[in-house]
Every structure is written in C-alpha cells, then in structure tokens.
Amino acid sequence: MNPPSGVTVLLFGPAREAAGCSRTVVELSTPVTAATVVDALSTAHPNLAPLLGRSRLVVNQHYVEPDVSIGPDDEVAIIPPVSGG
Amino acid sequence: MRTEFEITEVPLDVARVVGSVADTAAGAIAVFVGTTRKSFEGKAVRHLEYEAYAPLAERTLEDIGTEIALKWPQTIGLAVAHRLGTVDVGEVSVLVAVSAPHRREAFAACEYGIDRLKAVLPVWKKEVFVDGGAWKENPEWEHERGGEPP
C-alpha cells in the first residue's frame, strides 16, 4: 500500500482569498522541506505567489524556517501579514 | 496571574471582560478597547470582516500572557477578547484588561498586551467598502520574527 501523498496547507485572510480556498493539498512526496511546499503552492496558485514571499510559515502551530522537514501528518499554515486589533 | 482569553463571533461585552479581572487586591484596572473606524483614506467602510487561525491564536494569547507575567510579576488578572466574523463600524473589535496593585504596571502591561497582539496574533481584518474591500496589515508585523518576544 502506498502511503498517502501530499501536504495539506491552511490558508487565511488575504492568502485564502488569493487562492480561492481555505485549505489545499499540495501534491508532493513527503518528507519535503517547507520551502519546497511553498514553491509548489506558488506554482499551483499563481495569484498567491506575491503574498507567499511576505508570509510566515507555521507547522503544527509553531513558526518554522524554510528548511524544516514536513511529513504527511503535519499541519502546515501560511501566515500572511496579520491585522488583528 | 489569572488569565481569560476569548476569540469569538459574539459581540464583546466590555463590562463582563473588565469584570473578569476585578480583584480586591487590585488598585487598578487598565483597559484598552479597540473599535472599528468608519473610513479609510476617505473611503466609507461598510463593515469589517475578521478571521483567525484559532488554535494558533489561542496559543499566541497564552504566550503573551506568559510574557506579561514575567515582565510585570505583580499583575493579578489579564483578559483579552477578540471579535471575529462580520463587525459593524463603531463596534468593539478587541479588548485588553489588566488588573494590578497599582496603575503604572497595569497601564504598562495593558499597552504591552495590545502591542504584542497587533504584532503576532494570527488574525486578519478586511475593510469592506461599497465597491470592494482591502485586507489590512499591521505595521508591527514588519518587525516580527516568528512570534518571539522582543
């Protein structure tokens, strides 16, 4: 049996609106670096690309650097510039 | 220090949130009430829309609480409430209330709380105009480095 492939990415606010969805599955074999996930996301959703460079990356609710390794069960989220308050 | 955090689509009850930090050991309660503006660069705002990454937002508020407890150990109570969903102009969108024995630490902790919230809380605000809308960006975000305290 093949393991499930793909990384689920959560999108919020302007990122959600640019992509047209609040979650998307990026087709990639895991483990994979966060930077690769972002690149694939940018290709799959060109409207999202300009925002991705200004966003931060969160894995399992912790901020991470682009070289972090992501597995199939990880929760990845794109955090665009925040505007709470 | 006791804490109460709330991220909700229900209109915020200022008196209830402020009351939640009241304590007979406190000589001061400092409160910040953020309300929604009616215009941006001359354009009339019809209403605002807020959304959050809720589990990370809750964790972030816990972190801000921990930072406040370290910086102002005399703090007695901290309450933070943030509104989500559709918010009309003039409504309360955010509340920070701090009780402490004396006013200076209450003011300082309250200001720190709203400043940190603006910099790190994963919440997004869209101003909706008659003809479209615009996502806002807090200037504090520019200086933020992954949720680490300054």
gemmi code that builds the backbone of each chain (N, CA, C; Angstrom):
import gemmi

chains = {
    "A": [
        ("MET", (0.846, -1.193, 0.000), (0.000, 0.000, 0.000), (0.884, 1.246, 0.000)),
        ("ASN", (0.590, 2.168, -0.874), (1.367, 3.401, -0.907), (0.909, 4.338, 0.204)),
        ("PRO", (1.864, 5.002, 0.832), (1.441, 5.997, 1.816), (0.734, 7.152, 1.114)),
        ("PRO", (-0.146, 7.832, 1.829), (-0.827, 8.963, 1.196), (0.190, 10.043, 0.820)),
        ("SER", (0.015, 10.628, -0.325), (0.953, 11.665, -0.739), (0.276, 13.021, -0.643)),
        ("GLY", (1.091, 14.046, -0.538), (0.539, 15.394, -0.495), (0.636, 15.999, 0.881)),
        ("VAL", (0.707, 17.315, 0.880), (0.793, 18.078, 2.122), (-0.388, 19.038, 2.150)),
        ("THR", (-1.153, 18.984, 3.231), (-2.286, 19.898, 3.378), (-1.800, 21.233, 3.942)),
        ("VAL", (-2.216, 22.311, 3.289), (-1.804, 23.654, 3.704), (-3.055, 24.481, 4.010)),
        ("LEU", (-3.055, 25.125, 5.169), (-4.160, 26.001, 5.557), (-3.848, 27.434, 5.125)),
        ("LEU", (-4.883, 28.107, 4.635), (-4.712, 29.486, 4.138), (-5.708, 30.395, 4.844)),
        ("PHE", (-5.251, 31.590, 5.194), (-6.091, 32.519, 5.946), (-6.077, 33.911, 5.312)),
        ("GLY", (-7.144, 34.655, 5.571), (-7.220, 36.070, 5.199), (-6.906, 36.299, 3.735)),
        ("PRO", (-5.946, 37.210, 3.477), (-5.627, 37.536, 2.085), (-5.102, 36.329, 1.302)),
        ("ALA", (-4.433, 35.387, 1.992), (-3.932, 34.189, 1.298), (-5.101, 33.295, 0.879)),
        ("ARG", (-6.059, 33.150, 1.760), (-7.251, 32.362, 1.448), (-7.990, 32.968, 0.244)),
        ("GLU", (-8.111, 34.286, 0.280), (-8.852, 34.951, -0.798), (-8.102, 34.843, -2.132)),
        ("ALA", (-6.771, 34.996, -2.087), (-5.971, 34.926, -3.316), (-6.033, 33.529, -3.937)),
        ("ALA", (-6.027, 32.504, -3.077), (-6.036, 31.132, -3.582), (-7.448, 30.654, -3.903)),
        ("GLY", (-8.436, 31.288, -3.294), (-9.819, 30.872, -3.518), (-10.215, 29.650, -2.710)),
        ("CYS", (-9.433, 29.328, -1.690), (-9.774, 28.189, -0.827), (-9.075, 28.350, 0.520)),
        ("SER", (-9.669, 27.753, 1.557), (-9.084, 27.881, 2.893), (-8.135, 26.725, 3.212)),
        ("ARG", (-8.168, 25.692, 2.398), (-7.146, 24.642, 2.528), (-6.928, 24.010, 1.170)),
        ("THR", (-5.697, 23.564, 0.960), (-5.384, 22.959, -0.319), (-4.358, 21.857, -0.082)),
        ("VAL", (-4.362, 20.864, -0.945), (-3.378, 19.779, -0.826), (-2.349, 19.950, -1.938)),
        ("VAL", (-1.095, 20.074, -1.527), (-0.002, 20.194, -2.477), (0.537, 18.788, -2.735)),
        ("GLU", (0.515, 18.384, -4.012), (0.934, 17.016, -4.350), (2.450, 16.918, -4.336)),
        ("LEU", (2.969, 16.327, -3.282), (4.413, 16.163, -3.106), (4.646, 14.894, -2.293)),
        ("SER", (5.754, 14.232, -2.539), (6.127, 13.095, -1.696), (6.803, 13.636, -0.441)),
        ("THR", (6.378, 13.101, 0.690), (6.987, 13.517, 1.958), (8.028, 12.483, 2.382)),
        ("PRO", (9.023, 12.869, 3.199), (9.240, 14.208, 3.738), (9.745, 15.177, 2.671)),
        ("VAL", (9.449, 16.450, 2.938), (9.791, 17.500, 1.988), (10.068, 18.762, 2.798)),
        ("THR", (10.891, 19.657, 2.283), (11.146, 20.882, 3.055), (9.984, 21.859, 2.882)),
        ("ALA", (9.848, 22.717, 3.865), (8.797, 23.734, 3.815), (8.975, 24.627, 2.592)),
        ("ALA", (10.224, 24.916, 2.245), (10.490, 25.780, 1.089), (9.938, 25.142, -0.195)),
        ("THR", (10.064, 23.829, -0.308), (9.553, 23.129, -1.485), (8.018, 23.182, -1.521)),
        ("VAL", (7.401, 23.062, -0.360), (5.941, 23.159, -0.286), (5.488, 24.538, -0.757)),
        ("VAL", (6.194, 25.571, -0.290), (5.835, 26.937, -0.679), (6.011, 27.130, -2.193)),
        ("ASP", (7.094, 26.591, -2.734), (7.317, 26.700, -4.185), (6.181, 26.028, -4.965)),
        ("ALA", (5.792, 24.827, -4.524), (4.724, 24.092, -5.212), (3.391, 24.830, -5.092)),
        ("LEU", (3.187, 25.423, -3.928), (1.961, 26.193, -3.690), (1.913, 27.400, -4.630)),
        ("SER", (3.048, 28.023, -4.785), (3.158, 29.196, -5.641), (2.859, 28.835, -7.101)),
        ("THR", (3.318, 27.653, -7.523), (3.064, 27.195, -8.893), (1.588, 26.851, -9.092)),
        ("ALA", (1.016, 26.181, -8.075), (-0.384, 25.758, -8.187), (-1.352, 26.933, -8.089)),
        ("HIS", (-0.962, 27.967, -7.357), (-1.836, 29.140, -7.156), (-1.043, 30.407, -7.458)),
        ("PRO", (-0.889, 30.750, -8.729), (-0.079, 31.931, -9.097), (-0.548, 33.223, -8.422)),
        ("ASN", (-1.849, 33.334, -8.172), (-2.358, 34.536, -7.501), (-1.803, 34.695, -6.092)),
        ("LEU", (-1.396, 33.571, -5.523), (-0.905, 33.563, -4.152), (0.577, 33.928, -4.082)),
        ("ALA", (1.269, 33.783, -5.201), (2.733, 33.895, -5.216), (3.266, 35.189, -4.586)),
        ("PRO", (2.733, 36.372, -4.945), (3.312, 37.601, -4.379), (3.199, 37.664, -2.855)),
        ("LEU", (2.130, 37.079, -2.336), (1.902, 37.129, -0.887), (2.795, 36.137, -0.138)),
        ("LEU", (3.128, 35.035, -0.781), (3.896, 33.980, -0.103), (5.257, 34.486, 0.370)),
        ("GLY", (5.879, 35.347, -0.441), (7.197, 35.859, -0.065), (7.151, 36.757, 1.162)),
        ("ARG", (5.963, 37.243, 1.495), (5.815, 38.140, 2.640), (5.130, 37.438, 3.808)),
        ("SER", (4.906, 36.150, 3.672), (4.198, 35.404, 4.709), (5.169, 34.585, 5.533)),
        ("ARG", (4.712, 34.197, 6.702), (5.499, 33.273, 7.520), (4.853, 31.893, 7.467)),
        ("LEU", (5.661, 30.928, 7.851), (5.251, 29.544, 7.744), (5.093, 28.953, 9.139)),
        ("VAL", (3.983, 28.245, 9.329), (3.728, 27.602, 10.610), (3.491, 26.113, 10.374)),
        ("VAL", (4.148, 25.283, 11.154), (3.929, 23.837, 11.087), (3.524, 23.365, 12.479)),
        ("ASN", (2.390, 22.685, 12.530), (1.856, 22.201, 13.815), (1.806, 23.330, 14.846)),
        ("GLN", (1.388, 24.495, 14.380), (1.173, 25.674, 15.223), (2.459, 26.237, 15.827)),
        ("HIS", (3.587, 26.006, 15.150), (4.834, 26.652, 15.542), (5.473, 27.279, 14.308)),
        ("TYR", (6.008, 28.493, 14.478), (6.690, 29.145, 13.369), (7.961, 28.375, 13.044)),
        ("VAL", (8.225, 28.192, 11.771), (9.394, 27.415, 11.347), (10.159, 28.180, 10.270)),
        ("GLU", (11.384, 27.730, 10.065), (12.208, 28.257, 8.978), (11.984, 27.389, 7.734)),
        ("PRO", (12.339, 27.923, 6.533), (12.020, 27.212, 5.283), (12.697, 25.844, 5.132)),
        ("ASP", (13.766, 25.599, 5.904), (14.478, 24.332, 5.715), (13.910, 23.197, 6.566)),
        ("VAL", (12.853, 23.462, 7.306), (12.285, 22.422, 8.176), (11.655, 21.317, 7.321)),
        ("SER", (11.727, 20.090, 7.823), (11.187, 18.934, 7.099), (9.719, 18.719, 7.480)),
        ("ILE", (8.904, 18.426, 6.460), (7.466, 18.267, 6.673), (7.056, 16.848, 6.287)),
        ("GLY", (6.316, 16.209, 7.199), (5.816, 14.863, 6.961), (4.344, 14.879, 6.581)),
        ("PRO", (3.785, 13.693, 6.276), (2.414, 13.627, 5.763), (1.354, 14.073, 6.770)),
        ("ASP", (1.635, 13.943, 8.060), (0.614, 14.267, 9.060), (0.760, 15.674, 9.630)),
        ("ASP", (1.725, 16.425, 9.118), (1.944, 17.763, 9.659), (0.876, 18.736, 9.163)),
        ("GLU", (0.521, 19.674, 10.037), (-0.413, 20.739, 9.659), (0.403, 21.981, 9.298)),
        ("VAL", (0.367, 22.319, 8.023), (1.129, 23.469, 7.530), (0.165, 24.635, 7.340)),
        ("ALA", (0.581, 25.825, 7.738), (-0.267, 27.008, 7.555), (0.574, 28.171, 7.048)),
        ("ILE", (-0.011, 28.915, 6.132), (0.594, 30.148, 5.637), (0.035, 31.304, 6.472)),
        ("ILE", (0.941, 32.108, 7.023), (0.536, 33.247, 7.858), (0.925, 34.530, 7.135)),
        ("PRO", (-0.012, 35.118, 6.402), (0.286, 36.414, 5.765), (0.336, 37.519, 6.822)),
        ("PRO", (0.805, 38.718, 6.442), (0.874, 39.821, 7.418), (-0.434, 39.946, 8.198)),
        ("VAL", (-0.308, 39.996, 9.514), (-1.506, 39.955, 10.362), (-2.116, 41.349, 10.516)),
        ("SER", (-3.383, 41.387, 10.902), (-4.059, 42.676, 11.071), (-5.114, 42.607, 12.162)),
        ("GLY", (-4.765, 41.902, 13.239), (-5.684, 41.841, 14.366), (-5.731, 43.167, 15.112)),
        ("GLY", (-6.746, 43.305, 15.935), (-6.884, 44.508, 16.741), (-8.035, 45.362, 16.289)),
    ],
    "B": [
        ("MET", (-0.853, 34.963, 38.320), (-1.704, 35.776, 37.426), (-2.761, 34.882, 36.799)),
        ("ARG", (-3.987, 35.323, 36.853), (-5.028, 34.532, 36.197), (-5.351, 35.171, 34.844)),
        ("THR", (-5.764, 34.353, 33.919), (-5.976, 34.845, 32.555), (-7.326, 34.370, 32.032)),
        ("GLU", (-7.856, 35.167, 31.110), (-9.077, 34.761, 30.408), (-8.950, 35.244, 28.968)),
        ("PHE", (-8.988, 34.316, 28.037), (-8.839, 34.646, 26.625), (-10.082, 34.200, 25.868)),
        ("GLU", (-10.492, 35.039, 24.920), (-11.729, 34.747, 24.198), (-11.584, 35.243, 22.760)),
        ("ILE", (-11.847, 34.365, 21.825), (-11.864, 34.744, 20.412), (-13.221, 34.291, 19.892)),
        ("THR", (-14.078, 35.234, 19.536), (-15.490, 34.890, 19.384), (-16.194, 35.699, 18.300)),
        ("GLU", (-17.213, 35.121, 17.741), (-18.045, 35.839, 16.771), (-19.151, 36.629, 17.457)),
        ("VAL", (-19.272, 36.440, 18.766), (-20.320, 37.119, 19.532), (-19.828, 38.520, 19.902)),
        ("PRO", (-20.706, 39.550, 19.832), (-20.287, 40.898, 20.254), (-19.661, 40.879, 21.647)),
        ("LEU", (-18.571, 41.663, 21.802), (-17.839, 41.638, 23.068), (-18.590, 42.439, 24.133)),
        ("ASP", (-18.594, 41.893, 25.328), (-19.249, 42.534, 26.462), (-18.146, 43.167, 27.314)),
        ("VAL", (-17.950, 44.480, 27.129), (-16.837, 45.174, 27.782), (-16.909, 45.017, 29.298)),
        ("ALA", (-18.088, 45.235, 29.846), (-18.228, 45.194, 31.306), (-17.899, 43.804, 31.851)),
        ("ARG", (-18.308, 42.780, 31.116), (-18.042, 41.421, 31.603), (-16.553, 41.098, 31.568)),
        ("VAL", (-15.873, 41.511, 30.457), (-14.444, 41.219, 30.326), (-13.650, 41.990, 31.389)),
        ("VAL", (-13.990, 43.271, 31.567), (-13.305, 44.064, 32.599), (-13.568, 43.462, 33.974)),
        ("GLY", (-14.797, 43.064, 34.203), (-15.151, 42.458, 35.490), (-14.387, 41.181, 35.778)),
        ("SER", (-13.989, 40.492, 34.721), (-13.293, 39.210, 34.911), (-11.907, 39.385, 35.515)),
        ("VAL", (-11.331, 40.578, 35.426), (-10.011, 40.794, 36.048), (-10.119, 41.518, 37.395)),
        ("ALA", (-11.344, 41.888, 37.782), (-11.521, 42.605, 39.048), (-11.060, 41.736, 40.217)),
        ("ASP", (-10.449, 42.401, 41.195), (-9.918, 41.648, 42.336), (-9.750, 42.622, 43.496)),
        ("THR", (-10.023, 42.162, 44.699), (-9.914, 43.075, 45.849), (-8.455, 43.429, 46.168)),
        ("ALA", (-7.491, 42.685, 45.612), (-6.073, 43.034, 45.784), (-5.614, 44.058, 44.754)),
        ("ALA", (-6.470, 44.360, 43.770), (-6.084, 45.281, 42.698), (-6.491, 46.705, 43.054)),
        ("GLY", (-5.544, 47.638, 42.822), (-5.875, 49.043, 42.970), (-6.144, 49.686, 41.632)),
        ("ALA", (-5.963, 48.922, 40.562), (-6.122, 49.496, 39.221), (-6.527, 48.418, 38.234)),
        ("ILE", (-7.384, 48.816, 37.311), (-7.654, 48.000, 36.121), (-7.443, 48.914, 34.921)),
        ("ALA", (-6.493, 48.550, 34.062), (-6.268, 49.307, 32.824), (-6.930, 48.530, 31.687)),
        ("VAL", (-7.620, 49.282, 30.830), (-8.392, 48.640, 29.766), (-8.103, 49.314, 28.435)),
        ("PHE", (-7.833, 48.510, 27.421), (-7.788, 49.031, 26.051), (-8.987, 48.473, 25.300)),
        ("VAL", (-9.726, 49.386, 24.683), (-10.886, 48.982, 23.875), (-10.626, 49.427, 22.452)),
        ("GLY", (-10.492, 48.483, 21.538), (-10.298, 48.808, 20.132), (-11.633, 48.780, 19.413)),
        ("THR", (-11.896, 49.848, 18.653), (-13.173, 49.924, 17.933), (-12.906, 50.118, 16.438)),
        ("THR", (-13.886, 49.814, 15.635), (-13.703, 49.818, 14.180), (-14.036, 51.190, 13.602)),
        ("ARG", (-13.134, 51.685, 12.738), (-13.275, 53.022, 12.142), (-14.218, 53.014, 10.945)),
        ("LYS", (-14.805, 54.190, 10.707), (-15.816, 54.276, 9.652), (-15.231, 54.578, 8.277)),
        ("SER", (-13.947, 54.994, 8.224), (-13.399, 55.332, 6.912), (-11.926, 55.015, 6.852)),
        ("PHE", (-11.442, 54.776, 5.633), (-10.019, 54.573, 5.398), (-9.645, 55.340, 4.142)),
        ("GLU", (-8.729, 56.317, 4.304), (-8.305, 57.172, 3.191), (-9.502, 57.718, 2.427)),
        ("GLY", (-10.464, 58.181, 3.189), (-11.616, 58.842, 2.596), (-12.703, 57.907, 2.083)),
        ("LYS", (-12.430, 56.605, 2.085), (-13.447, 55.667, 1.614), (-14.302, 55.195, 2.786)),
        ("ALA", (-15.599, 55.165, 2.544), (-16.513, 54.758, 3.602), (-16.448, 53.247, 3.800)),
        ("VAL", (-16.183, 52.839, 5.029), (-16.160, 51.410, 5.361), (-17.580, 50.972, 5.703)),
        ("ARG", (-18.040, 49.926, 5.020), (-19.409, 49.441, 5.251), (-19.453, 48.553, 6.500)),
        ("HIS", (-18.507, 47.623, 6.550), (-18.319, 46.816, 7.756), (-16.937, 46.173, 7.672)),
        ("LEU", (-16.574, 45.428, 8.694), (-15.274, 44.744, 8.693), (-15.486, 43.251, 8.849)),
        ("GLU", (-14.524, 42.510, 8.337), (-14.576, 41.055, 8.484), (-13.257, 40.586, 9.090)),
        ("TYR", (-13.380, 39.825, 10.148), (-12.195, 39.291, 10.836), (-12.198, 37.775, 10.747)),
        ("GLU", (-11.014, 37.219, 10.540), (-10.879, 35.773, 10.655), (-9.577, 35.449, 11.367)),
        ("ALA", (-9.491, 34.237, 11.912), (-8.337, 33.847, 12.728), (-7.921, 32.424, 12.414)),
        ("TYR", (-6.669, 32.144, 12.707), (-6.202, 30.764, 12.798), (-6.377, 30.428, 14.278)),
        ("ALA", (-7.568, 29.936, 14.625), (-8.000, 29.904, 16.025), (-7.044, 29.164, 16.964)),
        ("PRO", (-6.623, 27.935, 16.657), (-5.759, 27.258, 17.633), (-4.434, 27.975, 17.858)),
        ("LEU", (-3.863, 28.541, 16.789), (-2.605, 29.284, 16.956), (-2.864, 30.604, 17.682)),
        ("ALA", (-4.015, 31.224, 17.426), (-4.353, 32.479, 18.109), (-4.473, 32.241, 19.613)),
        ("GLU", (-5.105, 31.130, 19.991), (-5.238, 30.844, 21.425), (-3.868, 30.614, 22.063)),
        ("ARG", (-3.035, 29.878, 21.361), (-1.676, 29.629, 21.859), (-0.897, 30.941, 21.967)),
        ("THR", (-1.079, 31.827, 20.986), (-0.374, 33.109, 20.969), (-0.795, 33.977, 22.156)),
        ("LEU", (-2.086, 33.967, 22.465), (-2.545, 34.748, 23.621), (-1.962, 34.185, 24.921)),
        ("GLU", (-1.868, 32.867, 25.005), (-1.225, 32.256, 26.183), (0.224, 32.737, 26.301)),
        ("ASP", (0.914, 32.800, 25.157), (2.316, 33.257, 25.156), (2.417, 34.706, 25.619)),
        ("ILE", (1.514, 35.559, 25.131), (1.526, 36.964, 25.545), (1.283, 37.052, 27.051)),
        ("GLY", (0.385, 36.231, 27.550), (0.119, 36.188, 28.991), (1.366, 35.804, 29.776)),
        ("THR", (2.092, 34.827, 29.278), (3.331, 34.395, 29.942), (4.354, 35.528, 29.952)),
        ("GLU", (4.447, 36.245, 28.827), (5.388, 37.365, 28.750), (5.022, 38.453, 29.766)),
        ("ILE", (3.729, 38.749, 29.868), (3.281, 39.785, 30.807), (3.563, 39.362, 32.248)),
        ("ALA", (3.308, 38.095, 32.552), (3.553, 37.609, 33.921), (5.034, 37.717, 34.290)),
        ("LEU", (5.913, 37.537, 33.293), (7.352, 37.654, 33.556), (7.782, 39.104, 33.713)),
        ("LYS", (7.228, 39.979, 32.850), (7.656, 41.377, 32.863), (7.054, 42.155, 34.031)),
        ("TRP", (5.806, 41.855, 34.374), (5.118, 42.552, 35.456), (4.565, 41.504, 36.415)),
        ("PRO", (5.434, 40.978, 37.284), (5.020, 39.852, 38.141), (3.872, 40.189, 39.088)),
        ("GLN", (3.631, 41.483, 39.307), (2.543, 41.837, 40.216), (1.169, 41.815, 39.550)),
        ("THR", (1.154, 41.599, 38.249), (-0.133, 41.552, 37.548), (-1.050, 40.516, 38.193)),
        ("ILE", (-2.279, 40.905, 38.415), (-3.237, 39.991, 39.063), (-4.086, 39.266, 38.021)),
        ("GLY", (-4.641, 40.014, 37.097), (-5.515, 39.395, 36.097), (-5.270, 39.978, 34.710)),
        ("LEU", (-5.384, 39.116, 33.705), (-5.283, 39.556, 32.309), (-6.446, 38.950, 31.536)),
        ("ALA", (-7.164, 39.794, 30.827), (-8.226, 39.291, 29.952), (-8.031, 39.896, 28.563)),
        ("VAL", (-8.098, 39.051, 27.552), (-8.025, 39.518, 26.173), (-9.198, 38.908, 25.427)),
        ("ALA", (-9.910, 39.749, 24.693), (-11.020, 39.244, 23.883), (-10.896, 39.836, 22.488)),
        ("HIS", (-11.105, 39.023, 21.485), (-11.045, 39.491, 20.098), (-12.268, 39.007, 19.350)),
        ("ARG", (-12.849, 39.920, 18.616), (-14.054, 39.605, 17.840), (-13.672, 39.030, 16.489)),
        ("LEU", (-14.475, 38.114, 15.996), (-14.309, 37.561, 14.651), (-15.605, 37.723, 13.865)),
        ("GLY", (-15.511, 37.437, 12.569), (-16.693, 37.495, 11.721), (-16.982, 38.914, 11.268)),
        ("THR", (-18.233, 39.165, 10.930), (-18.631, 40.491, 10.453), (-18.818, 41.428, 11.638)),
        ("VAL", (-18.109, 42.566, 11.593), (-18.179, 43.545, 12.684), (-18.577, 44.888, 12.082)),
        ("ASP", (-19.618, 45.485, 12.630), (-20.076, 46.776, 12.116), (-19.159, 47.902, 12.566)),
        ("VAL", (-19.182, 48.987, 11.821), (-18.418, 50.189, 12.167), (-18.840, 50.671, 13.556)),
        ("GLY", (-17.834, 51.020, 14.370), (-18.107, 51.546, 15.704), (-18.204, 50.485, 16.782)),
        ("GLU", (-18.170, 49.221, 16.367), (-18.252, 48.155, 17.363), (-16.872, 47.878, 17.963)),
        ("VAL", (-16.871, 47.167, 19.079), (-15.622, 46.791, 19.737), (-15.061, 45.546, 19.053)),
        ("SER", (-13.802, 45.654, 18.607), (-13.169, 44.505, 17.943), (-12.160, 43.796, 18.842)),
        ("VAL", (-11.608, 44.533, 19.793), (-10.609, 43.916, 20.672), (-10.633, 44.575, 22.046)),
        ("LEU", (-10.316, 43.784, 23.051), (-10.313, 44.251, 24.435), (-9.111, 43.659, 25.161)),
        ("VAL", (-8.385, 44.507, 25.879), (-7.323, 44.016, 26.762), (-7.562, 44.655, 28.126)),
        ("ALA", (-7.681, 43.849, 29.154), (-7.892, 44.367, 30.514), (-6.858, 43.740, 31.440)),
        ("VAL", (-6.236, 44.601, 32.245), (-5.198, 44.148, 33.171), (-5.481, 44.729, 34.550)),
        ("SER", (-5.471, 43.872, 35.559), (-5.561, 44.375, 36.931), (-4.231, 44.158, 37.631)),
        ("ALA", (-3.906, 45.128, 38.503), (-2.636, 45.091, 39.227), (-2.799, 45.911, 40.501)),
        ("PRO", (-1.872, 45.760, 41.450), (-1.991, 46.552, 42.678), (-1.971, 48.056, 42.396)),
        ("HIS", (-1.169, 48.497, 41.398), (-1.020, 49.927, 41.131), (-1.163, 50.206, 39.640)),
        ("ARG", (-1.470, 51.471, 39.313), (-1.838, 51.784, 37.937), (-0.680, 51.675, 36.945)),
        ("ARG", (0.554, 51.989, 37.388), (1.639, 52.054, 36.402), (1.889, 50.700, 35.746)),
        ("GLU", (1.931, 49.643, 36.557), (2.149, 48.325, 35.928), (0.909, 47.880, 35.157)),
        ("ALA", (-0.270, 48.319, 35.600), (-1.488, 47.966, 34.858), (-1.471, 48.615, 33.481)),
        ("PHE", (-1.136, 49.914, 33.426), (-1.044, 50.612, 32.132), (0.013, 49.965, 31.237)),
        ("ALA", (1.194, 49.713, 31.823), (2.312, 49.186, 31.027), (1.987, 47.803, 30.471)),
        ("ALA", (1.416, 46.953, 31.299), (1.103, 45.593, 30.855), (-0.007, 45.607, 29.809)),
        ("CYS", (-0.967, 46.519, 29.987), (-2.068, 46.620, 29.024), (-1.542, 47.080, 27.665)),
        ("GLU", (-0.670, 48.084, 27.681), (-0.102, 48.575, 26.425), (0.744, 47.494, 25.747)),
        ("TYR", (1.530, 46.803, 26.554), (2.337, 45.707, 26.003), (1.427, 44.646, 25.374)),
        ("GLY", (0.341, 44.342, 26.061), (-0.573, 43.312, 25.563), (-1.164, 43.656, 24.207)),
        ("ILE", (-1.646, 44.877, 24.039), (-2.250, 45.232, 22.744), (-1.159, 45.360, 21.676)),
        ("ASP", (0.017, 45.862, 22.042), (1.103, 45.972, 21.057), (1.530, 44.594, 20.552)),
        ("ARG", (1.684, 43.652, 21.464), (2.091, 42.299, 21.059), (1.001, 41.636, 20.230)),
        ("LEU", (-0.247, 41.836, 20.653), (-1.370, 41.263, 19.904), (-1.349, 41.747, 18.456)),
        ("LYS", (-1.126, 43.056, 18.273), (-1.107, 43.608, 16.909), (0.042, 43.028, 16.084)),
        ("ALA", (1.131, 42.670, 16.762), (2.309, 42.184, 16.052), (2.243, 40.700, 15.710)),
        ("VAL", (1.610, 39.905, 16.563), (1.742, 38.448, 16.393), (0.440, 37.662, 16.307)),
        ("LEU", (-0.674, 38.219, 16.731), (-1.890, 37.393, 16.758), (-2.321, 37.040, 15.330)),
        ("PRO", (-2.478, 35.743, 15.028), (-2.869, 35.365, 13.663), (-4.353, 35.626, 13.398)),
        ("VAL", (-4.647, 36.909, 13.234), (-5.998, 37.384, 12.921), (-5.871, 38.333, 11.743)),
        ("TRP", (-6.851, 38.281, 10.839), (-6.810, 39.122, 9.641), (-8.103, 39.910, 9.528)),
        ("LYS", (-7.927, 41.200, 9.169), (-9.056, 42.129, 9.084), (-9.200, 42.632, 7.661)),
        ("LYS", (-10.418, 42.583, 7.182), (-10.716, 43.128, 5.863), (-11.711, 44.266, 6.018)),
        ("GLU", (-11.348, 45.417, 5.460), (-12.301, 46.522, 5.405), (-13.122, 46.358, 4.137)),
        ("VAL", (-14.428, 46.323, 4.309), (-15.318, 46.140, 3.165), (-15.949, 47.490, 2.837)),
        ("PHE", (-15.708, 47.943, 1.598), (-16.273, 49.203, 1.116), (-17.509, 48.898, 0.270)),
        ("VAL", (-18.173, 49.939, -0.165), (-19.314, 49.732, -1.070), (-18.829, 49.027, -2.341)),
        ("ASP", (-17.613, 49.397, -2.779), (-17.087, 48.851, -4.036), (-15.838, 48.006, -3.787)),
        ("GLY", (-15.981, 46.945, -3.044), (-14.847, 46.045, -2.845), (-14.358, 46.027, -1.414)),
        ("GLY", (-13.092, 45.630, -1.239), (-12.559, 45.523, 0.114), (-11.047, 45.475, 0.093)),
        ("ALA", (-10.450, 45.607, 1.269), (-8.987, 45.598, 1.362), (-8.560, 44.925, 2.659)),
        ("TRP", (-7.636, 43.960, 2.541), (-7.050, 43.345, 3.731), (-6.062, 44.320, 4.341)),
        ("LYS", (-6.127, 44.458, 5.637), (-5.228, 45.359, 6.342), (-3.946, 44.613, 6.723)),
        ("GLU", (-2.892, 45.396, 7.011), (-1.651, 44.819, 7.527), (-1.170, 45.703, 8.665)),
        ("ASN", (-0.936, 45.111, 9.809), (-0.432, 45.904, 10.931), (1.031, 46.243, 10.696)),
        ("PRO", (1.417, 47.527, 10.856), (2.820, 47.890, 10.661), (3.760, 47.124, 11.596)),
        ("GLU", (3.251, 46.739, 12.765), (4.085, 45.994, 13.725), (4.555, 44.668, 13.143)),
        ("TRP", (3.773, 44.106, 12.232), (4.115, 42.802, 11.638), (5.474, 42.830, 10.968)),
        ("GLU", (5.830, 43.961, 10.367), (7.082, 44.087, 9.630), (8.283, 43.707, 10.487)),
        ("HIS", (8.172, 43.994, 11.769), (9.323, 43.809, 12.654), (9.256, 42.476, 13.381)),
        ("GLU", (8.227, 41.721, 13.068), (8.027, 40.492, 13.813), (8.911, 39.376, 13.271)),
        ("ARG", (9.440, 38.594, 14.181), (10.283, 37.467, 13.767), (9.788, 36.198, 14.425)),
        ("GLY", (8.739, 35.654, 13.835), (8.306, 34.314, 14.230), (7.765, 34.192, 15.633)),
        ("GLY", (7.073, 35.207, 16.089), (6.390, 35.081, 17.361), (7.303, 35.163, 18.579)),
        ("GLU", (8.591, 35.449, 18.368), (9.492, 35.569, 19.511), (9.278, 36.928, 20.178)),
        ("PRO", (9.255, 36.959, 21.496), (9.084, 38.252, 22.164), (10.276, 39.164, 21.896)),
        ("PRO", (10.072, 40.492, 21.882), (11.161, 41.428, 21.571), (12.230, 41.420, 22.657)),
    ],
}
model = gemmi.Model(1)
for chain_id, residues in chains.items():
    chain = gemmi.Chain(chain_id)
    for i, (resn, *xyz) in enumerate(residues, 1):
        res = gemmi.Residue()
        res.name, res.seqid = resn, gemmi.SeqId(i, " ")
        for name, pos in zip(("N", "CA", "C"), xyz):
            atom = gemmi.Atom()
            atom.name, atom.element = name, gemmi.Element(name[0])
            atom.pos, atom.b_iso = gemmi.Position(*pos), 0.0
            res.add_atom(atom)
        chain.add_residue(res)
    model.add_chain(chain)
structure = gemmi.Structure()
structure.add_model(model)
structure.setup_entities()
